[in-house]
Amino acid sequence: MESLDLTVDSSSPSKKDDEKSLLLYKSNRNEAIYNWIDITDEFPLFCKQLEIGELIHGLEFSLFEAMSAIEIMESKMDCGMVSLQNNRPVYELKQAIELSIIENDNLTSSQFIGIFDTLICCLVAWMDGQSLAQTLFTCLYLHDPTLINDPALKAVAIVTLKLCNLILDIIHKASVIEEEDFQTHQYNFKLDYDVTYQRSIGMLKEADEIYKDIHSDDVDILQDVSRRLSLIKSIYSAIYILDNKEIEGINEAIKLLKIVDDDILYIINKDFDIGIQAVSYERGYPIVMGFDPLINQRLLPPTFPRISFIKDRKESYLHLSNSMKIISQGIAGLQTLPNIFQVIEHADEFSSSCKCVLSRSIYVNLIIHGVPWRMNYKSQQPTVPRVYSSTNGQSVSNWLRDSFRDYVFPLVSTKSGVDLPHDIRDEISRFFESATPTFCSFIRLYGYNRSRQRDKLAAVLDELAALQDHSDVIDRSLQIFLARLSCDLAGYSYLNNWLVHNVLRAQTHYIQLGFDLEIYTSHELAYIYWYLGEFLYTWFLTVSDKADLLSNELLTLNETQNRAKKGKKGKPKRKTKPPAANHRLMILQAYQNFYSGLFRVQVAREIEGRVMSPRFYGDHMDGIRYSWRFSAFQNLSSPPYISHERYVESIAKYKRMSASDLYQRASACFNNARYVCAIGLQHKDCQNGSGIHCNHGNNSNVAIHCQPINDSEHGRDVALLAAAKNNTVVTKLMSSGSNNQLIEYDFTLEPTLPSLRLITNSGGSVI
């Protein structure tokens, strides 16, 4: 490609250039003068010399600059054109007050309500990911609240700025945002005014009292203003408490968020016409007194979005109410979680239903910066919360140690009958200290959006693989020590068993995220469901059984030693698992059966020739895609990575079966999943001493004494039960050999738990 040397020397203009007029631009702010040379006439001449496909190339203008160049005078690319296209002056706050364009004192109730409602709309837009310059700081009153004389508006402006500062502080501490989620740039606006929390709340209360004196004869107006002042005060107070990570204040924050919900419910049930309305709209932005969408136009970079989308008032209030409810539900659920396994499970469910960056950040901060909640092992009641700090690694490691203790009641407990040597105890302490950053990253990744979680999980799995090597060394030392004592517990892997449980949780979440993100194609579903049902959840059940067996034997050993010390004879009573362990084991078995059933359905569909594959797609390409999907598991030692060759060997026996046989086997798997899941959901307080492994046809012979539980706490498990019931019926019908019907997956109920749907060849849905 030929390049032209195009250089304009502005330092020594020609005589012709001197005869042209200089374009002078004086800035009102710094009085700087810029000299621009007009090259409009020369520019077309140079352009005519370029052939098709040629680009200008210079020392400071390469292909990269050419592709990212801005088209001058184009409104979509040149931010200056937005200001030029609006033939009206733009005033700052001080200028607008001096020219009496906006009111500064003695605002009417209608003016205050209109400004407040528009401010809430801008706050919601900012929390949704738009910039401060295009949302909140289009409000002139926020640029300098010290110039405001109206007490109510001044209090609201200061509290709004301090609320923004709190939100930014929470989001920065959590560090769970990406550029597509939220914009943290402040554009040098002042957010943290030298006003204490108590004084800010006092200003709102004083403003409320002033309005009560002024509008004492108008109850409706007084109530409208008081509700809005109460709303901003409650939001600010709740966020302030949660930012301080005071676990004791969680209940107070929940009460304040309930007040927020009541205030919003009152406001949206009233007519929004009581406040001043937008006099006009510029590019979709409402123009209300005190708001100007062009005030910060010069602060935006050239390629920034020119339009900010502001919801209307009712929609903004509903959106704010939903965000506050999510925060309240998330932090309320944290108070009842006994160990790390349930914390991770709760975080998974929370992140799947939460898209608000603030809610996710508060949730992560409370877990990592305020780790509480160790369950009392005997009474199964939460003890007094204990606050841990992420800056103190030893504290978080103690939390992990407590979770390990509750998992298998292991030998590291000081109450155990086996006295471990100091070197092994020190090594165990170092293990939990080294595991602290990994588990903090593991929990923090649930605060990211779903697409970013998958990338973070791959890194966490690599860190867990390194921890597995460390745990193997400690387990070998424990086994050697116990073998010298001729102890029956010498054959167990204590730390590795606990760690594998967390690894399996990360692996299943990694695969299931692919369904949420819709990255799997139809011809991949066979090995995806096979890896989940035939391998990962099978390992889950095996690890849980080992933990139960080890826990029971350790409890029996301690009981025997205690009875020997007291001089009692006879066999100790058999110790049983906590009811929650039975419940979790049944749910795990339900998932294992469900995914095994989906695997058999997918193989049957392939046998029937109803799964479309890309052209020229053979075993070699299938192996490459398989290894790419599970590449994050290749560094793990337990469970080991399963190669594509092993998958092909495993699926070969299923492909030798008929489709009707596979549908019949799938129906049995779904029925088993339905039965076990129903027991786990409806009968949490089971009195069985071991996990339930039910067989087909024996459902009526199981006697269970139980106590019902609330289904709302188990949203995904309820979806599993509904999908298992539906799939049992569909596969039963398909096993009868009907050839004029097809099976389709329905992912609308739950992406990871698809329901099967029968359709006719003509396309009509049957079930």
Summary of the structure (lengths in Angstrom):
residues: 767
radius of gyration: 32.8
end to end distance: 62.0
largest distance: 115.8
contacts: 2314
relative contact order: 0.06
helix: 59%
strand: 4%
